[in-house]
């Protein structure tokens, strides 16, 4: 599964593609009902609060706080993919 983004830090569309199926799933701030994102970092406030992040601090998107291998934004995107693909 590949995830690419047309723009960085959650301001564009994320494209999730699966090599076993044709096409891709596009998730953007315009069409994903992820909730309010006060700091516009690409992660909804309710998700940030559940993960003990600050919904008013947009810099937490680039921190490796929730995983040593992925930024907090990447952890959120992976959670969307995991939920969508189940």
Residue, then its C-alpha position, 0 to 999 in steps of 0.5 A: x500500500x502506498x500513500x502519497x500527498x499532493x501537498x505537505x502537512x495535510x493541506x492537500x489530498x492524500x492518495x492511498x493506493x493498493x497494488x491489488x486493486x485498480x485506482x486509489x482512494x483520495x482523502x482530503x480536508x474537503x471530503x473526509x469527515x474527520x472533524x474539526x482541525x483547529x490548528x490545520x495540521x491535518x489531524x482532527x482535534x478529537x484524535x489529537x486529544x485522544x493521543x495526548x497531542x495539542x489541537x492548538x499546536x500545528x508543529x506536533x504534526x512533524x514530531x516523532x512522538x507517537x512512533x519512533x518511525x513515523x511522524x504524528x501526522x503519518x500515524x494519523x494517516x495510517x489510522x485512516x488507512x487501517x480503518x478504511x481498508x478493514 
